[in-house]
Amino acid sequence: MKEVKEYIIEKSERLDTFLTSKIGQTRSQIASLIKLGVVSVDSKTVARPGVKLKADQKVVVEFPEPQEKEGMEVDFDVEILYEDDDVLVINKPSGVTVHPAPSVKDATLVDWLKLKGIRLSTISGEERHGIVHRLDKGTSGTMVVAKNNDAHEFLSKQLQDKSMGRYYIAVIMPPLKDDITEIESNIGRSSHNRLKMANGLEHGKYAKTQFKQLALAKDERSQLIACKLFTGRTHQIRVHLESINRHIIGDHIYGLSPKIEKSERILLHAYIIYFIHPKTKEKLLFKANFDGYMQSILEKKFDLENINEIMDDKYITESFTTTA
């Protein structure tokens, strides 16, 4: 049975702008939905995202049924941190891509969700829309997945109003100079390397990150840090670190050559996630343990007694100077 939602227009604005604010998706995703012919204004189907709405008009959206696609064989498992009828919180393994794509040859997180029988929420009929936010392939850690459209809409809005967020842990070289380092800049796709994002571009999108010193390595060449995102741009942490001549160990796009620096994975982990539950409206916080490889690096490079003290979630969340 299709899910149908009705909205009454309060002021004059574009259709795609209005639905973006109501459904909590990007404008491009909303445009795709409109072009499917599932949106009507005053009982007339519209297919143009730029249609101008007037006050008191009624907009109806009939969300398409999920497009069933055959999943790939999954050879990995994922730790579940929390699950109920609305949300799933997981600890994504390093090396797992979130979304299927023509260039992705291995099983993805979406394939794992299919295998587990978890119904992803859908906006334009694409199964991947249960994913509220993403992590790069090499990055491990906390992710929240919406299990129905209402949960997806509610969680997506939290990304916009900053009531949802994550704290990352990374091992970088060389160490930061200050206890707290804040970087604000515009980030956009690099014109020189399409795999990279670039810092300080006029056409880029505003990005803000804070970095907090946690522990200095025994050899004082590397450092454990916490990272707080205030925006969610692609490769944001990595680009902002590169802008101050720092890099994450194992990051061979923004960092050093693998021949110089040997690491099986990028040492970047989404340690803590917090959000408001879409149904209970309770503020929830979850943290994800490091995988065996990252834990072994920490044990090798740092004084574990100090590490265990500073990995307390309250210590990390209260370490940053601002929250917005």
Contacts in CASP RR format, 6 or more apart in sequence:
PFRMAT RR
TARGET T0000
AUTHOR 0000-0000-0000
METHOD contacts of the structure
MODEL  1
MKEVKEYIIEKSERLDTFLTSKIGQTRSQIASLIKLGVVSVDSKTVARPG
VKLKADQKVVVEFPEPQEKEGMEVDFDVEILYEDDDVLVINKPSGVTVHP
APSVKDATLVDWLKLKGIRLSTISGEERHGIVHRLDKGTSGTMVVAKNND
AHEFLSKQLQDKSMGRYYIAVIMPPLKDDITEIESNIGRSSHNRLKMANG
LEHGKYAKTQFKQLALAKDERSQLIACKLFTGRTHQIRVHLESINRHIIG
DHIYGLSPKIEKSERILLHAYIIYFIHPKTKEKLLFKANFDGYMQSILEK
KFDLENINEIMDDKYITESFTTTA
2 62 0 8 1.000
2 63 0 8 1.000
2 64 0 8 1.000
2 65 0 8 1.000
3 62 0 8 1.000
3 63 0 8 1.000
3 149 0 8 1.000
4 60 0 8 1.000
4 61 0 8 1.000
4 62 0 8 1.000
4 63 0 8 1.000
5 22 0 8 1.000
5 60 0 8 1.000
5 61 0 8 1.000
5 63 0 8 1.000
6 58 0 8 1.000
6 59 0 8 1.000
6 60 0 8 1.000
6 61 0 8 1.000
7 18 0 8 1.000
7 19 0 8 1.000
7 22 0 8 1.000
7 58 0 8 1.000
7 59 0 8 1.000
7 60 0 8 1.000
7 61 0 8 1.000
8 56 0 8 1.000
8 57 0 8 1.000
8 58 0 8 1.000
8 59 0 8 1.000
9 18 0 8 1.000
9 53 0 8 1.000
9 54 0 8 1.000
9 55 0 8 1.000
9 56 0 8 1.000
9 57 0 8 1.000
9 58 0 8 1.000
9 59 0 8 1.000
10 55 0 8 1.000
11 55 0 8 1.000
12 52 0 8 1.000
12 53 0 8 1.000
12 54 0 8 1.000
12 55 0 8 1.000
13 52 0 8 1.000
13 53 0 8 1.000
14 49 0 8 1.000
14 50 0 8 1.000
14 51 0 8 1.000
14 52 0 8 1.000
14 53 0 8 1.000
15 34 0 8 1.000
15 39 0 8 1.000
15 41 0 8 1.000
15 46 0 8 1.000
15 48 0 8 1.000
15 49 0 8 1.000
15 50 0 8 1.000
15 51 0 8 1.000
15 52 0 8 1.000
15 53 0 8 1.000
15 59 0 8 1.000
16 27 0 8 1.000
16 30 0 8 1.000
16 31 0 8 1.000
16 34 0 8 1.000
16 49 0 8 1.000
16 50 0 8 1.000
17 27 0 8 1.000
18 53 0 8 1.000
18 59 0 8 1.000
19 25 0 8 1.000
19 30 0 8 1.000
19 33 0 8 1.000
19 34 0 8 1.000
19 39 0 8 1.000
19 59 0 8 1.000
19 61 0 8 1.000
20 26 0 8 1.000
20 27 0 8 1.000
20 30 0 8 1.000
22 153 0 8 1.000
23 30 0 8 1.000
23 33 0 8 1.000
23 61 0 8 1.000
23 123 0 8 1.000
23 153 0 8 1.000
23 156 0 8 1.000
24 153 0 8 1.000
24 156 0 8 1.000
24 157 0 8 1.000
24 160 0 8 1.000
25 33 0 8 1.000
25 123 0 8 1.000
25 129 0 8 1.000
25 156 0 8 1.000
27 49 0 8 1.000
29 123 0 8 1.000
29 124 0 8 1.000
29 129 0 8 1.000
30 49 0 8 1.000
31 49 0 8 1.000
32 124 0 8 1.000
33 39 0 8 1.000
33 61 0 8 1.000
33 63 0 8 1.000
33 123 0 8 1.000
33 124 0 8 1.000
34 46 0 8 1.000
34 47 0 8 1.000
34 48 0 8 1.000
34 49 0 8 1.000
35 47 0 8 1.000
35 49 0 8 1.000
36 64 0 8 1.000
36 124 0 8 1.000
37 45 0 8 1.000
37 46 0 8 1.000
37 47 0 8 1.000
38 61 0 8 1.000
38 62 0 8 1.000
38 63 0 8 1.000
38 64 0 8 1.000
39 45 0 8 1.000
39 46 0 8 1.000
39 59 0 8 1.000
39 60 0 8 1.000
39 61 0 8 1.000
39 62 0 8 1.000
40 46 0 8 1.000
40 59 0 8 1.000
40 60 0 8 1.000
41 51 0 8 1.000
41 53 0 8 1.000
41 57 0 8 1.000
41 58 0 8 1.000
41 59 0 8 1.000
42 57 0 8 1.000
42 58 0 8 1.000
43 58 0 8 1.000
43 60 0 8 1.000
53 59 0 8 1.000
63 122 0 8 1.000
63 123 0 8 1.000
63 124 0 8 1.000
63 125 0 8 1.000
63 149 0 8 1.000
64 122 0 8 1.000
64 124 0 8 1.000
64 125 0 8 1.000
65 122 0 8 1.000
65 125 0 8 1.000
66 119 0 8 1.000
66 120 0 8 1.000
66 122 0 8 1.000
66 125 0 8 1.000
66 127 0 8 1.000
67 125 0 8 1.000
67 126 0 8 1.000
67 127 0 8 1.000
69 100 0 8 1.000
69 127 0 8 1.000
71 107 0 8 1.000
71 111 0 8 1.000
71 114 0 8 1.000
71 115 0 8 1.000
72 100 0 8 1.000
72 106 0 8 1.000
72 107 0 8 1.000
72 108 0 8 1.000
72 111 0 8 1.000
73 107 0 8 1.000
74 107 0 8 1.000
74 111 0 8 1.000
74 112 0 8 1.000
74 115 0 8 1.000
75 107 0 8 1.000
76 93 0 8 1.000
76 96 0 8 1.000
76 107 0 8 1.000
76 112 0 8 1.000
77 112 0 8 1.000
78 90 0 8 1.000
78 91 0 8 1.000
78 92 0 8 1.000
78 93 0 8 1.000
78 96 0 8 1.000
78 109 0 8 1.000
78 112 0 8 1.000
79 90 0 8 1.000
79 91 0 8 1.000
79 288 0 8 1.000
79 289 0 8 1.000
80 88 0 8 1.000
80 89 0 8 1.000
80 90 0 8 1.000
81 89 0 8 1.000
81 90 0 8 1.000
81 91 0 8 1.000
81 142 0 8 1.000
81 286 0 8 1.000
81 288 0 8 1.000
82 88 0 8 1.000
82 89 0 8 1.000
82 284 0 8 1.000
82 286 0 8 1.000
83 89 0 8 1.000
85 147 0 8 1.000
85 148 0 8 1.000
85 279 0 8 1.000
86 146 0 8 1.000
86 147 0 8 1.000
86 148 0 8 1.000
86 150 0 8 1.000
86 151 0 8 1.000
86 277 0 8 1.000
86 278 0 8 1.000
86 279 0 8 1.000
87 144 0 8 1.000
87 145 0 8 1.000
87 146 0 8 1.000
87 147 0 8 1.000
87 151 0 8 1.000
87 155 0 8 1.000
87 277 0 8 1.000
87 278 0 8 1.000
88 113 0 8 1.000
88 118 0 8 1.000
88 144 0 8 1.000
88 145 0 8 1.000
88 147 0 8 1.000
89 142 0 8 1.000
89 143 0 8 1.000
89 144 0 8 1.000
89 145 0 8 1.000
89 273 0 8 1.000
89 284 0 8 1.000
89 286 0 8 1.000
90 141 0 8 1.000
90 142 0 8 1.000
90 143 0 8 1.000
90 145 0 8 1.000
91 140 0 8 1.000
91 141 0 8 1.000
91 142 0 8 1.000
91 288 0 8 1.000
91 289 0 8 1.000
92 98 0 8 1.000
92 109 0 8 1.000
92 135 0 8 1.000
92 139 0 8 1.000
92 140 0 8 1.000
92 141 0 8 1.000
92 142 0 8 1.000
92 143 0 8 1.000
92 270 0 8 1.000
93 140 0 8 1.000
93 291 0 8 1.000
94 137 0 8 1.000
94 138 0 8 1.000
94 139 0 8 1.000
94 140 0 8 1.000
94 265 0 8 1.000
94 266 0 8 1.000
94 291 0 8 1.000
94 293 0 8 1.000
94 294 0 8 1.000
95 137 0 8 1.000
95 138 0 8 1.000
95 140 0 8 1.000
95 265 0 8 1.000
96 107 0 8 1.000
96 108 0 8 1.000
96 109 0 8 1.000
96 112 0 8 1.000
96 137 0 8 1.000
96 138 0 8 1.000
97 104 0 8 1.000
97 106 0 8 1.000
97 108 0 8 1.000
97 109 0 8 1.000
97 137 0 8 1.000
98 108 0 8 1.000
98 109 0 8 1.000
98 110 0 8 1.000
98 128 0 8 1.000
98 131 0 8 1.000
98 134 0 8 1.000
98 135 0 8 1.000
98 137 0 8 1.000
98 143 0 8 1.000
99 108 0 8 1.000
99 109 0 8 1.000
99 110 0 8 1.000
99 128 0 8 1.000
99 131 0 8 1.000
99 134 0 8 1.000
100 108 0 8 1.000
100 110 0 8 1.000
100 111 0 8 1.000
100 128 0 8 1.000
109 131 0 8 1.000
109 143 0 8 1.000
110 120 0 8 1.000
110 127 0 8 1.000
110 128 0 8 1.000
110 131 0 8 1.000
113 120 0 8 1.000
113 145 0 8 1.000
114 127 0 8 1.000
118 145 0 8 1.000
118 147 0 8 1.000
119 147 0 8 1.000
119 148 0 8 1.000
120 127 0 8 1.000
120 128 0 8 1.000
120 129 0 8 1.000
120 130 0 8 1.000
120 131 0 8 1.000
120 145 0 8 1.000
120 146 0 8 1.000
120 147 0 8 1.000
121 129 0 8 1.000
121 130 0 8 1.000
121 146 0 8 1.000
121 147 0 8 1.000
121 148 0 8 1.000
121 149 0 8 1.000
121 151 0 8 1.000
121 152 0 8 1.000
122 129 0 8 1.000
122 130 0 8 1.000
122 149 0 8 1.000
123 129 0 8 1.000
123 149 0 8 1.000
123 152 0 8 1.000
129 152 0 8 1.000
130 145 0 8 1.000
130 146 0 8 1.000
130 147 0 8 1.000
130 152 0 8 1.000
131 143 0 8 1.000
131 145 0 8 1.000
132 143 0 8 1.000
132 144 0 8 1.000
132 145 0 8 1.000
132 146 0 8 1.000
132 152 0 8 1.000
132 155 0 8 1.000
132 156 0 8 1.000
132 159 0 8 1.000
133 143 0 8 1.000
133 144 0 8 1.000
133 159 0 8 1.000
133 232 0 8 1.000
134 143 0 8 1.000
135 141 0 8 1.000
135 143 0 8 1.000
135 270 0 8 1.000
136 235 0 8 1.000
136 266 0 8 1.000
136 268 0 8 1.000
138 265 0 8 1.000
138 266 0 8 1.000
138 268 0 8 1.000
139 266 0 8 1.000
139 268 0 8 1.000
139 269 0 8 1.000
139 270 0 8 1.000
140 265 0 8 1.000
140 268 0 8 1.000
140 269 0 8 1.000
140 270 0 8 1.000
140 288 0 8 1.000
140 290 0 8 1.000
140 291 0 8 1.000
140 294 0 8 1.000
141 269 0 8 1.000
141 270 0 8 1.000
141 271 0 8 1.000
141 288 0 8 1.000
142 166 0 8 1.000
142 270 0 8 1.000
142 271 0 8 1.000
142 272 0 8 1.000
142 273 0 8 1.000
142 286 0 8 1.000
142 287 0 8 1.000
142 288 0 8 1.000
143 270 0 8 1.000
143 273 0 8 1.000
144 155 0 8 1.000
144 164 0 8 1.000
144 273 0 8 1.000
144 275 0 8 1.000
146 152 0 8 1.000
146 155 0 8 1.000
146 156 0 8 1.000
146 278 0 8 1.000
150 278 0 8 1.000
151 278 0 8 1.000
151 279 0 8 1.000
154 276 0 8 1.000
154 278 0 8 1.000
155 164 0 8 1.000
155 275 0 8 1.000
155 278 0 8 1.000
158 164 0 8 1.000
158 165 0 8 1.000
158 275 0 8 1.000
158 276 0 8 1.000
159 165 0 8 1.000
159 232 0 8 1.000
162 230 0 8 1.000
162 324 0 8 1.000
163 275 0 8 1.000
163 276 0 8 1.000
164 273 0 8 1.000
164 274 0 8 1.000
164 275 0 8 1.000
164 276 0 8 1.000
165 229 0 8 1.000
165 273 0 8 1.000
165 274 0 8 1.000
165 275 0 8 1.000
166 229 0 8 1.000
166 270 0 8 1.000
166 271 0 8 1.000
166 272 0 8 1.000
166 273 0 8 1.000
166 274 0 8 1.000
167 226 0 8 1.000
167 227 0 8 1.000
167 228 0 8 1.000
167 270 0 8 1.000
167 271 0 8 1.000
167 272 0 8 1.000
167 316 0 8 1.000
167 317 0 8 1.000
168 226 0 8 1.000
168 227 0 8 1.000
168 228 0 8 1.000
168 229 0 8 1.000
168 237 0 8 1.000
168 268 0 8 1.000
168 269 0 8 1.000
168 270 0 8 1.000
168 271 0 8 1.000
169 214 0 8 1.000
169 224 0 8 1.000
169 225 0 8 1.000
169 226 0 8 1.000
169 227 0 8 1.000
169 268 0 8 1.000
169 269 0 8 1.000
169 271 0 8 1.000
169 290 0 8 1.000
169 311 0 8 1.000
170 224 0 8 1.000
170 225 0 8 1.000
170 227 0 8 1.000
170 237 0 8 1.000
170 248 0 8 1.000
170 267 0 8 1.000
170 268 0 8 1.000
170 269 0 8 1.000
171 217 0 8 1.000
171 222 0 8 1.000
171 223 0 8 1.000
171 224 0 8 1.000
171 225 0 8 1.000
171 248 0 8 1.000
171 249 0 8 1.000
171 267 0 8 1.000
171 297 0 8 1.000
171 298 0 8 1.000
171 301 0 8 1.000
172 222 0 8 1.000
172 223 0 8 1.000
172 225 0 8 1.000
172 241 0 8 1.000
172 246 0 8 1.000
172 247 0 8 1.000
172 248 0 8 1.000
172 249 0 8 1.000
173 221 0 8 1.000
173 222 0 8 1.000
173 223 0 8 1.000
173 246 0 8 1.000
173 247 0 8 1.000
173 249 0 8 1.000
173 256 0 8 1.000
173 261 0 8 1.000
174 221 0 8 1.000
174 222 0 8 1.000
174 223 0 8 1.000
174 245 0 8 1.000
174 246 0 8 1.000
175 213 0 8 1.000
175 216 0 8 1.000
175 220 0 8 1.000
175 221 0 8 1.000
175 222 0 8 1.000
175 223 0 8 1.000
176 211 0 8 1.000
176 213 0 8 1.000
176 223 0 8 1.000
176 225 0 8 1.000
176 246 0 8 1.000
178 213 0 8 1.000
179 212 0 8 1.000
179 213 0 8 1.000
180 210 0 8 1.000
180 211 0 8 1.000
180 212 0 8 1.000
180 213 0 8 1.000
180 319 0 8 1.000
180 320 0 8 1.000
180 321 0 8 1.000
181 210 0 8 1.000
181 211 0 8 1.000
181 244 0 8 1.000
182 208 0 8 1.000
182 209 0 8 1.000
182 210 0 8 1.000
182 211 0 8 1.000
182 321 0 8 1.000
183 207 0 8 1.000
183 208 0 8 1.000
183 209 0 8 1.000
183 210 0 8 1.000
183 211 0 8 1.000
183 240 0 8 1.000
183 243 0 8 1.000
183 244 0 8 1.000
184 206 0 8 1.000
184 207 0 8 1.000
184 208 0 8 1.000
185 199 0 8 1.000
185 200 0 8 1.000
185 206 0 8 1.000
185 207 0 8 1.000
185 240 0 8 1.000
185 243 0 8 1.000
186 199 0 8 1.000
186 200 0 8 1.000
186 201 0 8 1.000
186 202 0 8 1.000
186 203 0 8 1.000
186 204 0 8 1.000
186 205 0 8 1.000
186 206 0 8 1.000
186 207 0 8 1.000
187 197 0 8 1.000
187 198 0 8 1.000
187 199 0 8 1.000
187 200 0 8 1.000
187 201 0 8 1.000
187 204 0 8 1.000
187 205 0 8 1.000
187 207 0 8 1.000
187 233 0 8 1.000
187 234 0 8 1.000
187 235 0 8 1.000
187 236 0 8 1.000
187 239 0 8 1.000
187 240 0 8 1.000
188 197 0 8 1.000
188 198 0 8 1.000
188 201 0 8 1.000
188 203 0 8 1.000
188 204 0 8 1.000
188 205 0 8 1.000
188 233 0 8 1.000
188 234 0 8 1.000
189 196 0 8 1.000
189 197 0 8 1.000
189 198 0 8 1.000
190 196 0 8 1.000
190 197 0 8 1.000
190 198 0 8 1.000
191 198 0 8 1.000
192 198 0 8 1.000
195 253 0 8 1.000
196 235 0 8 1.000
196 239 0 8 1.000
196 253 0 8 1.000
196 254 0 8 1.000
197 233 0 8 1.000
197 234 0 8 1.000
197 235 0 8 1.000
197 236 0 8 1.000
197 238 0 8 1.000
197 239 0 8 1.000
198 239 0 8 1.000
199 239 0 8 1.000
199 240 0 8 1.000
199 242 0 8 1.000
199 243 0 8 1.000
200 243 0 8 1.000
205 231 0 8 1.000
205 233 0 8 1.000
206 231 0 8 1.000
207 231 0 8 1.000
207 232 0 8 1.000
207 233 0 8 1.000
207 236 0 8 1.000
207 239 0 8 1.000
207 240 0 8 1.000
208 229 0 8 1.000
208 230 0 8 1.000
208 231 0 8 1.000
209 227 0 8 1.000
209 228 0 8 1.000
209 229 0 8 1.000
209 230 0 8 1.000
209 231 0 8 1.000
209 236 0 8 1.000
209 237 0 8 1.000
209 240 0 8 1.000
210 227 0 8 1.000
210 228 0 8 1.000
210 230 0 8 1.000
210 320 0 8 1.000
210 321 0 8 1.000
210 322 0 8 1.000
211 225 0 8 1.000
211 226 0 8 1.000
211 227 0 8 1.000
211 228 0 8 1.000
211 240 0 8 1.000
211 241 0 8 1.000
212 225 0 8 1.000
212 226 0 8 1.000
212 227 0 8 1.000
212 228 0 8 1.000
212 316 0 8 1.000
212 319 0 8 1.000
212 320 0 8 1.000
213 223 0 8 1.000
213 225 0 8 1.000
214 223 0 8 1.000
214 224 0 8 1.000
214 225 0 8 1.000
214 226 0 8 1.000
214 307 0 8 1.000
214 310 0 8 1.000
215 223 0 8 1.000
215 224 0 8 1.000
215 302 0 8 1.000
215 303 0 8 1.000
215 306 0 8 1.000
215 307 0 8 1.000
215 310 0 8 1.000
216 223 0 8 1.000
216 224 0 8 1.000
217 223 0 8 1.000
217 224 0 8 1.000
217 301 0 8 1.000
217 302 0 8 1.000
218 301 0 8 1.000
218 302 0 8 1.000
218 303 0 8 1.000
219 301 0 8 1.000
222 249 0 8 1.000
222 301 0 8 1.000
224 298 0 8 1.000
224 302 0 8 1.000
224 307 0 8 1.000
226 271 0 8 1.000
226 316 0 8 1.000
226 319 0 8 1.000
226 320 0 8 1.000
227 237 0 8 1.000
228 320 0 8 1.000
229 236 0 8 1.000
229 237 0 8 1.000
230 324 0 8 1.000
233 239 0 8 1.000
235 253 0 8 1.000
235 254 0 8 1.000
237 248 0 8 1.000
237 268 0 8 1.000
238 247 0 8 1.000
238 248 0 8 1.000
238 251 0 8 1.000
238 253 0 8 1.000
238 254 0 8 1.000
238 268 0 8 1.000
239 254 0 8 1.000
241 247 0 8 1.000
241 248 0 8 1.000
241 254 0 8 1.000
242 254 0 8 1.000
242 255 0 8 1.000
247 254 0 8 1.000
247 255 0 8 1.000
247 256 0 8 1.000
248 254 0 8 1.000
248 255 0 8 1.000
248 266 0 8 1.000
248 267 0 8 1.000
248 268 0 8 1.000
249 261 0 8 1.000
249 263 0 8 1.000
249 266 0 8 1.000
249 267 0 8 1.000
249 297 0 8 1.000
250 256 0 8 1.000
250 258 0 8 1.000
250 261 0 8 1.000
250 263 0 8 1.000
250 265 0 8 1.000
250 266 0 8 1.000
250 267 0 8 1.000
251 266 0 8 1.000
251 268 0 8 1.000
252 258 0 8 1.000
252 261 0 8 1.000
255 261 0 8 1.000
263 297 0 8 1.000
264 293 0 8 1.000
265 293 0 8 1.000
265 294 0 8 1.000
267 294 0 8 1.000
267 297 0 8 1.000
269 288 0 8 1.000
269 290 0 8 1.000
269 294 0 8 1.000
270 288 0 8 1.000
271 287 0 8 1.000
271 288 0 8 1.000
271 311 0 8 1.000
271 313 0 8 1.000
271 316 0 8 1.000
272 285 0 8 1.000
272 286 0 8 1.000
272 287 0 8 1.000
272 288 0 8 1.000
272 313 0 8 1.000
272 316 0 8 1.000
272 317 0 8 1.000
273 285 0 8 1.000
273 286 0 8 1.000
273 287 0 8 1.000
273 288 0 8 1.000
274 283 0 8 1.000
274 284 0 8 1.000
274 285 0 8 1.000
274 286 0 8 1.000
274 317 0 8 1.000
275 283 0 8 1.000
275 284 0 8 1.000
276 282 0 8 1.000
276 283 0 8 1.000
276 284 0 8 1.000
277 283 0 8 1.000
277 284 0 8 1.000
285 313 0 8 1.000
285 317 0 8 1.000
287 313 0 8 1.000
289 295 0 8 1.000
290 298 0 8 1.000
298 304 0 8 1.000
298 307 0 8 1.000
309 315 0 8 1.000
310 316 0 8 1.000
END
